[in-house]
Structure formats: structure tokens, C-alpha cells
Amino acid sequence: MRDSENVESARRELGEKLAAYRRAAGYSQAEFARLVTWSRSSVANVETGRQHVPREFWKLADAALRADGVLLTANDKIETVVRREREEAVRRARPLLIAVAKDNGTGTTGELVQWTRWAPGQSGIGDGLPDVIALAASDARGHAEKLAVTEIGPGMAEQLKADVVRLGRAYVSAPPLPLFAAMYRSLGHLQAALGQKAYPAQVRELSFLAGVLCGLMANASLDLGRENAADDLARAAWTYGRTIDHSPLMGWARGTQALAAIWEHRYPDAAQYAQDGLTHLPAGMGAARLHAIHARALSAHGDQAQARAALKAAANARADTYRDELHDGVAGEFAFDDAKLWYYHALTYVDAGNPAKAEGAAAAAIRLYQAAPVRLRSYGCEALALVHLAIAQLMSNKLDDAAETLGSMLVLEPERRISSLNQHVETCRGLLRGAAYRDARTARRLEEQLAQFSGASAARALPSGR
């Protein structure tokens, strides 16, 4: 059903008003199109009244042109008129056909339908049956169009995704606290977008991105020493994943909950979280991460045989060709490469009291991290690998080697000194204060340097939240 002449005229007037505001602001159609994330041709069509665009376009236009709601208000008035006209047309059309079901008297379930006949010219009939069909089609089309209108502009979801991917990839090389603030702002934008009218595919995409951000914020919370907040954010990420049935996101969230449990020494809980994650994500990089976390929990709990089996499973999953949009698509902090796998080997062997294997695994991780481009080089994992190399060396009475190893880590900037690093530095300090190094001047000096290192960290600057 075509819009009335009044509506078409109002759309042309609104388009002319948009063009006037645009020119007054000094924008070309192409420049303005970029501001509202629509195409230049769409802007041209809207300005001549030839194209109907959703409400979100007018909200963005008002903001970009500082029109104080004039354009949005005018559009809302037009849409109110359109809705009323269509409702009236439907009201007049519905009496035209009346179906009456009657028993056909044969004892079967068949029905005879008697259609009431209407003659052309009767009240409310217009030109007869063909108009009824046209009005019914218009009713259906109008309702479908109403459902199809989205307030998420064609460029909005794309921009939000780009922001999330950028944050995920920046995480490996940037300090956690400023990134957490940026993530929080982006999450607010996503939550606002999810509150608007959107296509189902857009809702799924925005929910996925919100879950990704919650996962990143959970990781940052762990790095800043806030395990409780990390657990809450990981649960939120899991809920987003469950809502859209996104297995990689659910698996990641369970792995992060397992890490929070490990840092609170709840090793059986950590193992259970990792195993649950593997029910959602049995292959690929995400599965390799979950197996590695499982190995760490098992080793810390004293089950070395099962820990070795989990490490083997992690290596097999890492070699799998399975790919997903989180670990391989967003990548960055979500990627689980060979360097990180060797780092987890080192963690597990230290917990198992096997310094020789821990030293070899940590050295392999460090070589791989140092060979990577700076933007892809996880400073946190590299620093942790250095600490675990030093722990293994101290366990093997290699004090001078440990001092050299830790010298490379002590230069890390305070804002990059994450909470888990401080925890493992304390393990080094405990070994240096032990009987084996009681009379060693190098050990005393190194222990003092480590104490100063831990005291000046991003995690220590924040309240504990407990």
C-alpha cells in the first residue's frame, strides 16, 4: 500500500529540512553520510523524500547537525500518521470477507466454507474484492516492515566490532588498567545498542561482542588482582554465550573462571570449570587453553599423572585445524599459541617440583615470545615465563642464572606489573630467603629488588575489592 500524498509530501519536506541543516553545518552529502554511517546515495534519496530510513538515522542526524531533536521529532510525527492510516485501511478492509464453517452433513471432518458476497459499491468495499486483497497485502507488508525496522545503522555494528577486536588485540601489549576503562566504555555502547530495535542477526552479533568484552574485562580484573570481579565478569560472558549458543565464548568464560579459582587455591573447582568448558569447546585453540588450565589445576592439586595427560591433550588440540570466530577471529588475548602452551608447561612442572622440565619449557616460551613482533608479544606471559625460569633455576641452586633471568623482568614498567606476576615473584622471594641462600649476598640483594618490584605495581595501586 502506497503512502498517502500527505505522507509523501511530509517526507519531502523533512528531506529538504535535512539538506538545509546539512548545508548550514558545512557538510557535503558524502561527509555527512560518514557521520551517520549511511551511504551518500541514501542521504541523497532521503533529502528528496524517495527513501524511508529508520528512526536511528534521524537520531544520528540530529546529533551530527546539532538540530536539537527537530529532525527526529518531525520523523516521529510522520510515522504516527503512517501508522494511523494503515490501521484505518485495515479496519475498513476486514469486514469484506467473512468465513462461516458449516458441517457438510456427511459425517466426515470436511468443511464447507460459505463466503458472504459483497457487491461493488457497498459501504467500506471500495472497488470490491481486488481491493480487499490489496489491503490485506498492505497490512501484512506494513507489519513486516515495522518488524524489519532496525535502529542499528548499517555501520554501527561494524564499528562496535572493530572496537572490540582492537581492544582484544591491544591487550597483549598494553597495560590492563587503561584498557579496562576503554572496555567498560565500549561495553556501555554495546549494552545501549542491545536496548534498541535490531534484527535477530544484529542481536546475536552485539551479544557476542558484549560477551567478548566481559571476557576481556574478566582477564583484566585477574591481572589487577580482583578475582571476585573476574569471576562475576566471566559468568556474564558465559551468560551472553549461552543466550546465543556460542560455544567458544562459553568455553573461554569457563577457562577464566578456572583461572580465578586457581589463584584462590580452589583447585578442584578450577578443574571442574575447565572440564565444563571442554564440553562446549572440544577442539582448536580454545580447547588447548582449557586443557592447559586443567593441567595447571591438577598439578597444583598434586595429581601429576593426570596433569601430564592434560598437557598432552592441550598439544593435540593446539595442532587441530578447527577455527572459531573468538580464538582465531578476534584473536589477540584470545589466541593460544605455542609460546603460551610452553608457558603453561613451565607452570605445571614448577607445581610438580620438576625444575629441569620447568626450566626447559620456560626457556622455550621465552624464545618464542622474544621472536614475535612487539604488537603480538604478550608482555605478561613473557614476564611470567621469566619468573618461572628463575624459580626453576633457584630450585636447582643456580642463583647467578636466576639473578640474570630476573634482571630482564625487573625492568618491566609498573603499570604492566600484573597481579599474577606479583604472586610468583613472592615464590622467588621465598626461595631466596630459604636455607640454601641464607648467606648469599646476591640472594639478599635480589630479594630486596623483588620486594620493591612488587610494591610498585598497578595491582597494588587499586583497592583489593575483597
RODO-2510 file (C-alpha; in nm, 4 decimals, decimal comma):
residues 466
     n   res          X          Y          Z
     1     m     0,0000     0,0000     0,0000
     2     r     0,1439     0,3343    -0,1028
     3     d     0,1725     0,6137     0,1482
     4     s    -0,0820     0,8923     0,1131
     5     e     0,0036     1,2133    -0,0672
     6     n     0,0159     1,3894     0,2723
     7     v     0,2798     1,1459     0,3980
     8     e     0,4873     1,1657     0,0807
     9     s     0,4737     1,5452     0,0957
    10     a     0,5798     1,5399     0,4617
    11     r     0,8746     1,3138     0,3779
    12     r     0,9873     1,5535     0,1050
    13     e     0,9629     1,8486     0,3457
    14     l     1,1646     1,6595     0,6072
    15     g     1,4276     1,5751     0,3439
    16     e     1,4524     1,9414     0,2451
    17     k     1,4918     2,0340     0,6114
    18     l     1,7719     1,7767     0,6483
    19     a     1,9505     1,9188     0,3441
    20     a     1,9215     2,2720     0,4854
    21     y     2,0690     2,1693     0,8214
    22     r     2,3484     1,9778     0,6455
    23     r     2,4457     2,2715     0,4262
    24     a     2,4330     2,5090     0,7245
    25     a     2,6750     2,2795     0,9080
    26     g     2,9107     2,2867     0,6095
    27     y     2,8961     1,9168     0,5216
    28     s     2,8767     1,7633     0,1774
    29     q     2,6466     1,4655     0,1345
    30     a     2,9468     1,2308     0,1419
    31     e     3,0866     1,3874     0,4606
    32     f     2,7500     1,3741     0,6325
    33     a     2,6988     1,0126     0,5193
    34     r     3,0150     0,9119     0,7054
    35     l     2,8888     1,0802     1,0233
    36     v     2,5623     0,8849     1,0252
    37     t     2,7213     0,5625     0,8880
    38     w     2,4945     0,5512     0,5805
    39     s     2,5814     0,5721     0,2113
    40     r     2,5917     0,9004     0,0208
    41     s     2,3246     0,7740    -0,2179
    42     s     2,0929     0,7032     0,0762
    43     v     2,1440     1,0558     0,2086
    44     a     2,0621     1,1949    -0,1364
    45     n     1,7455     0,9845    -0,1559
    46     v     1,6329     1,0856     0,1925
    47     e     1,6816     1,4534     0,1119
    48     t     1,4451     1,4208    -0,1839
    49     g     1,1913     1,2097     0,0077
    50     r     1,2492     0,8988    -0,2027
    51     q     1,3857     0,6735     0,0730
    52     h     1,2358     0,5794     0,4096
    53     v     1,5065     0,5290     0,6744
    54     p     1,4734     0,4058     1,0360
    55     r     1,4498     0,6263     1,3421
    56     e     1,8173     0,5711     1,4282
    57     f     1,9168     0,7653     1,1148
    58     w     1,7305     1,0726     1,2393
    59     k     1,8788     1,0405     1,5881
    60     l     2,2276     1,0369     1,4405
    61     a     2,1413     1,3211     1,2036
    62     d     2,0117     1,5378     1,4912
    63     a     2,3310     1,4769     1,6870
    64     a     2,5663     1,5341     1,3920
    65     l     2,3916     1,8558     1,2806
    66     r     2,3057     1,9819     1,6321
    67     a     1,9412     2,0110     1,5333
    68     d     1,8150     1,9780     1,8941
    69     g     1,5714     1,6980     1,8077
    70     v     1,3923     1,8881     1,5303
    71     l     1,4540     1,6210     1,2670
    72     l     1,3737     1,3274     1,4942
    73     t     1,0508     1,4880     1,6155
    74     a     0,9369     1,5562     1,2589
    75     n     1,0102     1,1963     1,1596
    76     d     0,8161     1,0627     1,4608
    77     k     0,5126     1,2697     1,3619
    78     i     0,5235     1,1308     1,0080
    79     e     0,5485     0,7730     1,1364
    80     t     0,2486     0,8321     1,3637
    81     v     0,0414     0,9438     1,0637
    82     v     0,1570     0,6419     0,8596
    83     r     0,0609     0,4042     1,1386
    84     r    -0,2844     0,5580     1,1768
    85     e    -0,3517     0,5493     0,8016
    86     r    -0,2603     0,1827     0,7788
    87     e    -0,4651     0,0896     1,0839
    88     e    -0,7680     0,2659     0,9319
    89     a    -0,7230     0,0904     0,5975
    90     v    -0,7050    -0,2459     0,7692
    91     r    -1,0115    -0,1674     0,9837
    92     r    -1,2160    -0,0893     0,6725
    93     a    -1,0939    -0,3972     0,4844
    94     r    -1,1507    -0,6741     0,7379
    95     p    -1,5352    -0,6916     0,7139
    96     l    -1,5188    -0,7590     0,3432
    97     l    -1,4747    -1,1378     0,3765
    98     i    -1,6475    -1,3492     0,6363
    99     a    -1,5877    -1,7233     0,6509
   100     v    -1,8520    -1,9393     0,8124
   101     a    -1,7660    -2,3018     0,8766
   102     k    -2,0553    -2,5493     0,8476
   103     d    -2,0878    -2,9228     0,8902
   104     n    -2,1255    -3,0830     0,5466
   105     g    -2,3584    -3,3496     0,6851
   106     t    -2,1512    -3,6408     0,5597
   107     g    -2,0017    -3,7366     0,8930
   108     t    -1,6529    -3,6563     0,7731
   109     t    -1,4225    -3,3875     0,9033
   110     g    -1,4512    -3,1883     0,5831
   111     e    -1,5899    -2,8348     0,5935
   112     l    -1,7870    -2,6203     0,3557
   113     v    -1,6931    -2,2549     0,3693
   114     q    -1,9643    -2,0082     0,2763
   115     w    -1,8254    -1,6696     0,1723
   116     t    -2,0568    -1,3775     0,2253
   117     r    -2,0961    -1,1951    -0,1054
   118     w    -2,0366    -0,8260    -0,1252
   119     a    -2,1299    -0,6141    -0,4222
   120     p    -1,9043    -0,3403    -0,5539
   121     g    -2,0014    -0,0041    -0,4152
   122     q    -2,1120    -0,1271    -0,0720
   123     s    -2,0011     0,0754     0,2273
   124     g    -1,6370     0,0135     0,3062
   125     i    -1,5827    -0,2023    -0,0007
   126     g    -1,4400     0,0406    -0,2481
   127     d    -1,3891    -0,1358    -0,5788
   128     g    -1,4664    -0,4834    -0,4437
   129     l    -1,2644    -0,7977    -0,3828
   130     p    -0,9405    -0,6966    -0,5584
   131     d    -0,9087    -0,4033    -0,3142
   132     v    -0,9553    -0,6408    -0,0216
   133     i    -0,6593    -0,8433    -0,1427
   134     a    -0,4522    -0,5317    -0,1899
   135     l    -0,5364    -0,4072     0,1583
   136     a    -0,4614    -0,7460     0,3151
   137     a    -0,1261    -0,7476     0,1369
   138     s    -0,0618    -0,3943     0,2559
   139     d    -0,1479    -0,4926     0,6129
   140     a     0,0963    -0,7831     0,6024
   141     r     0,3678    -0,5748     0,4385
   142     g     0,3239    -0,2906     0,6859
   143     h     0,3545    -0,5230     0,9826
   144     a     0,6623    -0,6901     0,8339
   145     e     0,8195    -0,3513     0,7639
   146     k     0,7568    -0,2482     1,1226
   147     l     0,9346    -0,5600     1,2453
   148     a     1,2138    -0,5101     0,9950
   149     v     1,2936    -0,1537     1,1026
   150     t     1,6175    -0,1505     1,2974
   151     e     1,7667     0,1322     1,4989
   152     i     2,1142    -0,0125     1,4445
   153     g     2,2604     0,1691     1,1450
   154     p     2,4496    -0,0355     0,8850
   155     g     2,7840     0,0963     1,0085
   156     m     2,7180     0,0845     1,3813
   157     a     2,7607    -0,2892     1,4392
   158     e     3,0677    -0,2893     1,2166
   159     q     3,2256    -0,0084     1,4190
   160     l     3,1446    -0,1759     1,7501
   161     k     3,3037    -0,4988     1,6295
   162     a     3,6148    -0,3129     1,5148
   163     d     3,6435    -0,1530     1,8605
   164     v     3,6184    -0,4893     2,0378
   165     v     3,8704    -0,6590     1,8075
   166     r     4,1102    -0,3672     1,8546
   167     l     4,0852    -0,3962     2,2335
   168     g     4,1324    -0,7734     2,2253
   169     r     4,4459    -0,7421     2,0160
   170     a     4,5837    -0,4462     2,2111
   171     y     4,5549    -0,6374     2,5380
   172     v     4,8669    -0,8467     2,4814
   173     s     5,0923    -0,5392     2,4661
   174     a     4,9131    -0,2635     2,6631
   175     p     4,8702    -0,2067     3,0397
   176     p     4,5485    -0,3557     3,1822
   177     l     4,4048    -0,0603     3,3769
   178     p     4,3557     0,1950     3,0949
   179     l     4,2358    -0,0870     2,8695
   180     f     3,9783    -0,1880     3,1313
   181     a     3,8399     0,1663     3,1250
   182     a     3,8183     0,1570     2,7452
   183     m     3,6470    -0,1837     2,7587
   184     y     3,3932    -0,0533     3,0098
   185     r     3,3050     0,2364     2,7791
   186     s     3,2684     0,0028     2,4807
   187     l     3,0515    -0,2344     2,6838
   188     g     2,8226     0,0583     2,7639
   189     h     2,7872     0,1331     2,3916
   190     l     2,7038    -0,2318     2,3214
   191     q     2,4503    -0,2546     2,6008
   192     a     2,2829     0,0629     2,4735
   193     a     2,2715    -0,0831     2,1224
   194     l     2,1172    -0,4053     2,2557
   195     g     1,8414    -0,1928     2,4068
   196     q     1,7429    -0,0663     2,0627
   197     k     1,5357    -0,2380     1,7977
   198     a     1,7540    -0,4688     1,5914
   199     y     1,7429    -0,7637     1,3558
   200     p     1,7977    -1,1061     1,5190
   201     a     2,1356    -1,1346     1,3445
   202     q     2,2349    -0,7961     1,4846
   203     v     2,1261    -0,9001     1,8348
   204     r     2,3414    -1,2112     1,8063
   205     e     2,6430    -1,0137     1,6875
   206     l     2,6065    -0,7487     1,9585
   207     s     2,5562    -1,0143     2,2281
   208     f     2,8706    -1,1923     2,1105
   209     l     3,0700    -0,8685     2,1243
   210     a     2,9351    -0,7878     2,4723
   211     g     3,0394    -1,1352     2,5864
   212     v     3,3858    -1,0869     2,4357
   213     l     3,4264    -0,7607     2,6263
   214     c     3,3127    -0,9213     2,9515
   215     g     3,5711    -1,1939     2,8925
   216     l     3,8455    -0,9368     2,8361
   217     m     3,7382    -0,7399     3,1425
   218     a     3,7451    -1,0611     3,3474
   219     n     4,1024    -1,1200     3,2327
   220     a     4,1976    -0,7616     3,3177
   221     s     4,0387    -0,7996     3,6598
   222     l     4,2599    -1,1027     3,7257
   223     d     4,5650    -0,9047     3,6145
   224     l     4,4649    -0,6291     3,8570
   225     g     4,4180    -0,8651     4,1499
   226     r     4,0376    -0,8638     4,1582
   227     e     3,9487    -1,2340     4,1445
   228     n     3,5884    -1,1869     4,2632
   229     a     3,5152    -0,9277     3,9972
   230     a     3,6841    -1,1533     3,7405
   231     d     3,4532    -1,4402     3,8329
   232     d     3,1446    -1,2171     3,8005
   233     l     3,2547    -1,0850     3,4614
   234     a     3,3397    -1,4336     3,3371
   235     r     2,9907    -1,5501     3,4398
   236     a     2,8447    -1,2579     3,2446
   237     a     3,0489    -1,3622     2,9399
   238     w     2,9226    -1,7189     2,9795
   239     t     2,5621    -1,5961     3,0020
   240     y     2,5988    -1,3949     2,6813
   241     g     2,7447    -1,7044     2,5177
   242     r     2,4665    -1,9292     2,6415
   243     t     2,1995    -1,6826     2,5233
   244     i     2,3236    -1,7034     2,1640
   245     d     2,4531    -2,0634     2,1908
   246     h     2,8136    -1,9561     2,1279
   247     s     3,0338    -2,2475     2,2364
   248     p     3,3776    -2,0769     2,2037
   249     l     3,2628    -1,7865     2,4221
   250     m     3,1192    -2,0232     2,6818
   251     g     3,4422    -2,2243     2,6815
   252     w     3,6562    -1,9129     2,7234
   253     a     3,4439    -1,7928     3,0145
   254     r     3,4739    -2,1261     3,1966
   255     g     3,8507    -2,1181     3,1492
   256     t     3,8703    -1,7721     3,3036
   257     q     3,6607    -1,8869     3,5992
   258     a     3,9052    -2,1743     3,6378
   259     l     4,1971    -1,9284     3,6474
   260     a     4,0235    -1,7226     3,9160
   261     a     3,9722    -2,0409     4,1180
   262     i     4,3404    -2,1392     4,0782
   263     w     4,4565    -1,8035     4,2085
   264     e     4,2328    -1,8530     4,5121
   265     h     4,3758    -2,2078     4,5552
   266     r     4,0386    -2,3730     4,4807
   267     y     4,1955    -2,6359     4,2582
   268     p     3,9043    -2,8863     4,2413
   269     d     3,6710    -2,6012     4,1399
   270     a     3,9209    -2,4919     3,8763
   271     a     3,9421    -2,8431     3,7332
   272     q     3,5631    -2,8637     3,7192
   273     y     3,5339    -2,5300     3,5359
   274     a     3,7942    -2,6402     3,2806
   275     q     3,6183    -2,9721     3,2230
   276     d     3,2838    -2,7976     3,1792
   277     g     3,4419    -2,5614     2,9274
   278     l     3,5643    -2,8588     2,7267
   279     t     3,2075    -2,9876     2,6913
   280     h     3,1367    -2,6708     2,4905
   281     l     3,4673    -2,6458     2,3080
   282     p     3,6382    -2,9801     2,2390
   283     a     3,8858    -2,8705     1,9685
   284     g     4,1111    -2,5892     1,8497
   285     m     4,2951    -2,3142     2,0353
   286     g     4,0168    -2,2682     2,2885
   287     a     4,0304    -2,6355     2,3812
   288     a     4,4114    -2,6196     2,4074
   289     r     4,3777    -2,3361     2,6586
   290     l     4,1215    -2,5287     2,8638
   291     h     4,3365    -2,8453     2,8703
   292     a     4,6387    -2,6371     2,9762
   293     i     4,4429    -2,4681     3,2561
   294     h     4,3147    -2,8099     3,3607
   295     a     4,6728    -2,9384     3,3734
   296     r     4,7764    -2,6492     3,5951
   297     a     4,4872    -2,7104     3,8369
   298     l     4,5608    -3,0831     3,8525
   299     s     4,9324    -3,0305     3,9113
   300     a     4,8727    -2,7740     4,1867
   301     h     4,6360    -3,0238     4,3496
   302     g     4,9015    -3,2975     4,3376
   303     d     4,7674    -3,5130     4,0530
   304     q     5,0777    -3,5165     3,8337
   305     a     4,9831    -3,8112     3,6125
   306     q     4,6537    -3,6512     3,5093
   307     a     4,8291    -3,3168     3,4659
   308     r     5,0717    -3,4706     3,2152
   309     a     4,7790    -3,6248     3,0278
   310     a     4,6068    -3,2853     3,0154
   311     l     4,9222    -3,1220     2,8738
   312     k     4,9326    -3,3867     2,6017
   313     a     4,5658    -3,3194     2,5240
   314     a     4,6455    -2,9456     2,5040
   315     a     4,9188    -3,0110     2,2471
   316     n     4,6828    -3,2269     2,0387
   317     a     4,4095    -2,9621     2,0483
   318     r     4,6612    -2,6916     1,9585
   319     a     4,7546    -2,8903     1,6455
   320     d     4,3893    -2,9288     1,5442
   321     t     4,2737    -2,7321     1,2390
   322     y     3,9420    -2,6276     1,3990
   323     r     3,8900    -2,2499     1,3909
   324     d     3,6337    -2,0217     1,5532
   325     e     3,5435    -1,6525     1,5455
   326     l     3,6695    -1,5856     1,9006
   327     h     4,0092    -1,7526     1,9326
   328     d     4,1044    -1,7225     1,5649
   329     g     3,8829    -1,4313     1,4573
   330     v     3,9153    -1,1787     1,7396
   331     a     4,2476    -1,3426     1,8380
   332     g     4,4790    -1,1170     2,0408
   333     e     4,4324    -1,2123     2,4056
   334     f     4,2031    -1,4965     2,2957
   335     a     4,4685    -1,6647     2,0825
   336     f     4,6528    -1,9585     2,2357
   337     d     4,9830    -2,0014     2,0548
   338     d     5,2808    -2,2334     2,1048
   339     a     5,4547    -1,9821     2,3315
   340     k     5,1622    -1,9804     2,5711
   341     l     5,1427    -2,3592     2,5644
   342     w     5,5098    -2,3854     2,6644
   343     y     5,4466    -2,1273     2,9374
   344     y     5,1711    -2,3497     3,0785
   345     h     5,4108    -2,6452     3,0657
   346     a     5,6521    -2,4435     3,2805
   347     l     5,3770    -2,3552     3,5322
   348     t     5,2704    -2,7173     3,5591
   349     y     5,6244    -2,8532     3,6013
   350     v     5,7050    -2,5969     3,8716
   351     d     5,3966    -2,7069     4,0660
   352     a     5,5069    -3,0688     4,0138
   353     g     5,8503    -2,9939     4,1628
   354     n     6,0316    -3,0783     3,8386
   355     p     6,2775    -2,7888     3,7883
   356     a     6,4617    -2,9438     3,4926
   357     k     6,1486    -2,9744     3,2777
   358     a     6,0164    -2,6406     3,4042
   359     e     6,3410    -2,4694     3,3031
   360     g     6,3299    -2,6172     2,9522
   361     a     5,9641    -2,5267     2,8994
   362     a     6,0061    -2,1698     3,0281
   363     a     6,3119    -2,1142     2,8091
   364     a     6,1176    -2,2374     2,5037
   365     a     5,8305    -1,9981     2,5811
   366     i     6,0683    -1,7038     2,6232
   367     r     6,2413    -1,7728     2,2902
   368     l     5,9055    -1,7800     2,1112
   369     y     5,7808    -1,4614     2,2780
   370     q     6,1017    -1,2719     2,2009
   371     a     6,0863    -1,3795     1,8365
   372     a     5,7328    -1,2397     1,7925
   373     p     5,6544    -0,8853     1,6690
   374     v     5,6147    -0,6386     1,9561
   375     r     5,2437    -0,5825     1,8939
   376     l     5,1793    -0,9588     1,9158
   377     r     5,4127    -1,0199     2,2083
   378     s     5,2345    -1,0880     2,5358
   379     y     5,4456    -0,8975     2,7854
   380     g     5,2551    -1,0528     3,0770
   381     c     5,3138    -1,4135     2,9730
   382     e     5,6747    -1,3387     2,8770
   383     a     5,7404    -1,1855     3,2208
   384     l     5,5706    -1,4815     3,3901
   385     a     5,7815    -1,7218     3,1848
   386     l     6,0944    -1,5362     3,3030
   387     v     5,9839    -1,5662     3,6659
   388     h     5,9162    -1,9376     3,6282
   389     l     6,2520    -1,9867     3,4619
   390     a     6,4094    -1,8139     3,7627
   391     i     6,2056    -2,0279     4,0048
   392     a     6,3258    -2,3444     3,8298
   393     q     6,6836    -2,2164     3,8397
   394     l     6,6584    -2,1368     4,2105
   395     m     6,5145    -2,4827     4,2746
   396     s     6,8269    -2,6212     4,1025
   397     n     7,0660    -2,3972     4,3053
   398     k     7,1503    -2,1759     4,0042
   399     l     7,1440    -1,8425     4,1860
   400     d     7,3541    -1,6459     3,9362
   401     d     7,1450    -1,7702     3,6442
   402     a     6,8251    -1,6750     3,8295
   403     a     6,9612    -1,3257     3,9022
   404     e     7,0370    -1,2765     3,5326
   405     t     6,6923    -1,4046     3,4319
   406     l     6,5105    -1,1806     3,6797
   407     g     6,7136    -0,8782     3,5687
   408     s     6,5282    -0,8951     3,2357
   409     m     6,1939    -0,8946     3,4183
   410     l     6,2684    -0,6228     3,6772
   411     v     6,2742    -0,3506     3,4101
   412     l     5,9013    -0,4028     3,3382
   413     e     5,7046    -0,0791     3,3806
   414     p     5,4891    -0,0569     3,6988
   415     e     5,1629    -0,0310     3,5017
   416     r     5,2417    -0,3681     3,3396
   417     r     5,3206    -0,5485     3,6645
   418     i     5,0139    -0,7686     3,6799
   419     s     4,8830    -0,9415     3,9914
   420     s     4,9813    -1,2963     3,8970
   421     l     5,3349    -1,1751     3,8347
   422     n     5,3496    -1,0426     4,1906
   423     q     5,2246    -1,3766     4,3233
   424     h     5,5016    -1,5723     4,1513
   425     v     5,7628    -1,3116     4,2456
   426     e     5,6709    -1,3907     4,6060
   427     t     5,7594    -1,7559     4,5347
   428     c     6,1037    -1,6391     4,4213
   429     r     6,1439    -1,4326     4,7360
   430     g     6,0512    -1,7323     4,9497
   431     l     6,3209    -1,9434     4,7795
   432     l     6,5789    -1,6668     4,8204
   433     r     6,5067    -1,6488     5,1938
   434     g     6,5500    -2,0275     5,2279
   435     a     6,8397    -2,2085     5,3876
   436     a     7,0168    -2,2693     5,0545
   437     y     7,0760    -1,8958     5,0021
   438     r     7,0839    -1,7663     5,3594
   439     d     7,4456    -1,6453     5,3433
   440     a     7,4458    -1,5313     4,9799
   441     r     7,4769    -1,1559     4,9309
   442     t     7,3398    -1,1862     4,5774
   443     a     7,0265    -1,3537     4,7164
   444     r     6,9657    -1,0759     4,9717
   445     r     7,0102    -0,8017     4,7125
   446     l     6,7859    -0,9825     4,4646
   447     e     6,5174    -1,0407     4,7276
   448     e     6,5138    -0,6667     4,8082
   449     q     6,4821    -0,5793     4,4382
   450     l     6,1884    -0,8175     4,4029
   451     a     6,0159    -0,6614     4,7060
   452     q     6,0488    -0,3156     4,5501
   453     f     5,9250    -0,4520     4,2174
   454     s     5,6053    -0,5936     4,3693
   455     g     5,5422    -0,2814     4,5760
   456     a     5,5249    -0,0618     4,2643
   457     s     5,2581    -0,2306     4,0544
   458     a     4,9213    -0,1472     3,9026
   459     a     4,7544    -0,4149     4,1126
   460     r     4,8880    -0,2730     4,4407
   461     a     4,7572     0,0735     4,3491
   462     l     4,3963    -0,0491     4,3492
   463     p     4,1720    -0,1444     4,6446
   464     s     4,1519    -0,5183     4,6882
   465     g     3,7726    -0,5319     4,6485
   466     r     3,7519    -0,8214     4,8908
***
